[in-house]
Amino acid sequence: MNARRFTPLSTSPGLALFAKLVVVMTFALVLLGGLVTTFGAGMAVPTWPTIHGEMNPPGWWQQNHVLLEHGHRLTAIAVGVLTAILCAWIWRNGWGLVAAFIVSGLADPIGRALHLEGNVIAHLRIWPAAVVFLALQFWRRPALLAREHWLALAAYLAVCVQATLGGLRVTQETAGALDAAMILRVVHGCFAQVFLAILVVLAALLSPAWERIRPSQQLGGIAKLGRIAIALIFLQLIVGAAMRHLGAGLAIPTFPHATPDGGWLPKIHNVFVDLNFTHTRVGSVVITLLLLHLGASAFRKANGESLFVRPALLLGGLIVAQFILGMFVIWHIRPPIITTLHVVNGAAVLATLVLLTVRATRASRLPVRAIARPVEVPA
């Protein structure tokens, strides 16, 4: 075991910048994934991860649906590689990364020699490499493990799981297991937000701004409320993903009324209507009011500290935009661009909330140092 000490991770500007790059690339991946679902391009390529055995067949970029679906896959591969590099950088172990790439590269010739199908070979590229990568990280681990180390491993495992979910979603639907494929669609969409949240927390810990956070017991309530809001947003994401993939986005085609004659509650109840009502009325109103209150409270208690004022203002703006986008999706019968923006903006709401919550948590847990008062000496 390597017992050498590591330079504190938060003092590495290059590492902090790279972590932010991975977050940005993940947002690009969410955008592409949203476009794939919006335009119904998820099965434009019924094989995974290649296009009928080829990763770059001629002319694939000239077919819009294939461009979206395969472009999403290629971006996912890029995000996976960047996440592996980020993890290896944090653990200061490039050998684990090199070994993982070698094992992943050997999967193709070994799989072909064994006459395995392409999707099976793809899974062999992911998980044996992941096992080797993780084993070498722990073999040469630092003497003291910090939160950043565990979060980096969580991010790496999450991207491997997400790739597996995406592949199974395609292969299951190709095999005719439509119910299983539908469940995988929903899980794949929701788990993407989990992966994004992990990366945001990791980027926040690595940022130089982390060390500039000052103690503030007032922000303890903001941290608690933020954690509650995160849980509620994930519930809203699950309902929204199920509604979207089941095609229930216009099960209630009016807003704010639930019926064409002006009623506030739907007269017909089935899984499509109930999912729609829960997401577009109950969940959206509760979360919008909660986040507006959270943002306003954080703004008041931040005492002008930009590390809290900026995300609080951004959170308020994003949640208002999210509510407006949701209304336009209904009023204009799911226009593709607005519908996709609604998905991406929802991810931005979650990311901003996570950032504000982890910063508030740190500020509330930092020890408040007593300020020494001058002692008056009698003349």
C-alpha positions, 0 to 999 in steps of 0.5 A, spaced: 500 500 500 502 506 498 502 511 504 505 517 501 500 523 502 497 527 497 496 534 496 489 537 498 485 536 492 481 543 493 488 546 491 489 543 484 486 548 479 487 544 474 483 538 477 477 543 479 477 545 472 476 538 469 471 536 474 467 542 471 468 540 464 465 533 466 459 537 469 458 541 462 459 534 458 454 531 462 449 537 461 450 536 453 449 528 454 442 530 458 440 535 452 442 529 447 438 524 451 432 529 451 432 530 444 432 523 443 426 522 447 422 528 444 423 526 437 422 518 438 429 516 436 431 511 441 430 505 437 433 509 430 439 504 431 436 497 434 443 495 435 448 497 441 453 500 442 455 500 434 450 501 428 450 494 426 457 492 428 460 499 426 462 504 430 462 509 424 459 507 418 459 512 412 453 517 412 450 515 419 450 523 421 446 524 415 440 521 418 437 525 423 434 520 428 440 516 427 445 522 428 441 523 435 441 516 437 448 515 435 451 522 437 448 520 444 451 514 445 458 517 442 457 523 447 456 518 453 462 514 451 466 521 452 463 522 458 465 515 461 472 516 459 472 523 462 469 520 468 474 515 469 480 520 468 477 524 473 477 519 478 484 516 476 486 524 477 483 524 484 486 518 486 493 519 483 493 513 480 494 513 472 496 506 472 489 503 474 486 508 468 491 505 463 490 497 465 482 499 464 483 501 457 487 495 456 482 490 459 477 494 455 480 493 448 482 486 449 474 485 450 473 485 442 478 480 440 476 475 445 469 476 444 469 475 437 474 469 438 468 466 442 463 468 437 459 473 442 454 478 440 456 485 440 452 487 446 455 482 450 462 484 448 460 491 449 458 489 457 465 486 457 468 492 455 465 496 461 465 491 467 471 487 467 475 494 466 471 497 472 473 491 476 481 492 474 480 500 475 477 499 482 482 494 484 488 498 482 485 504 485 485 501 492 491 497 491 495 504 491 490 508 495 492 514 499 494 513 506 488 517 508 481 517 504 477 523 503 470 524 501 472 526 494 475 519 493 469 516 495 465 521 490 470 519 485 468 512 485 461 513 486 461 517 479 465 512 476 461 506 478 454 511 476 457 512 469 458 504 468 451 503 471 448 508 466 451 505 460 449 498 462 442 501 463 442 504 456 445 498 453 439 494 456 434 498 454 436 498 447 437 490 447 431 489 451 426 492 446 430 489 440 428 482 443 421 484 444 421 485 451 417 492 451 415 492 458 422 491 461 425 496 456 419 501 458 422 500 465 429 501 463 427 507 459 425 510 466 430 508 470 435 510 465 432 517 465 432 518 472 439 515 474 442 520 469 440 525 474 443 521 480 450 521 476 449 529 475 448 530 482 454 526 484 458 530 479 456 537 482 457 535 489 464 533 487 466 539 483 463 543 489 468 540 493 474 540 488 473 548 487 477 553 490 471 556 492 470 551 497 475 553 502 472 560 501 466 558 505 465 562 512 461 559 518 454 561 518 449 557 523 443 561 519 444 556 513 443 550 517 436 551 516 437 552 508 441 545 508 436 541 511 430 544 507 435 543 501 435 536 502 428 535 503 427 539 496 432 534 493 428 528 495 422 531 492 425 533 486 427 526 485 420 524 486 418 529 481 423 526 476 421 519 477 413 521 475 415 526 470 420 520 466 414 515 467 409 520 464 414 522 458 416 515 456 409 512 457 406 518 452 402 521 457 405 528 457 398 531 454 393 526 458 391 533 460 391 537 455 389 544 458 392 548 464 391 550 469 384 547 469 384 539 469 378 539 464 376 543 458 370 545 462 374 549 467 374 543 472 380 543 477 380 536 478 380 530 472 373 527 471 377 521 468 382 517 472 387 512 469 395 511 469 396 516 464 391 522 467 393 521 474 401 521 472 400 527 468 396 530 474 401 529 479 407 531 475 404 538 472 399 540 478 401 537 484 409 536 484 410 542 479 406 547 484 409 544 491 416 544 488 416 551 485 413 554 491 418 550 496 424 552 491 422 560 491 421 560 499 428 556 499 432 561 494 429 567 498 431 564 505 438 563 502 438 570 499 436 573 506 441 569 510 447 569 506 449 576 508 451 578 501 456 572 500 456 571 493 457 564 494 450 563 496 447 569 493 448 567 486 446 560 486 440 562 490 438 567 485 439 562 479 435 557 483 429 562 483 430 564 476 431 557 473 424 554 477 420 560 474 423 558 467 421 551 469 414 552 471 413 557 464 416 552 460 412 546 463 405 551 461 408 552 454 409 544 453 402 543 454 399 550 451 403 549 444 402 541 444 409 539 446 413 543 441 420 539 441 425 544 443 421 547 448 419 540 451 427 538 451 429 545 454 424 543 460 428 537 461 435 540 461 432 546 465 430 541 470 437 538 470 439 545 471 434 546 477 437 540 480 444 541 479 443 548 482 439 546 488 445 541 490 450 546 489 447 551 494 445 545 499 452 542 499 455 549 500 450 551 506 451 544 509 459 546 509 457 553 512 453 550 518 458 545 520 464 549 520 466 551 527 465 559 529 471 562 531 471 566 537 473 573 536 478 576 541 475 583 544 481 588 546 482 588 554 481 595 557 487 596 561 486 601 567 490 607 566 
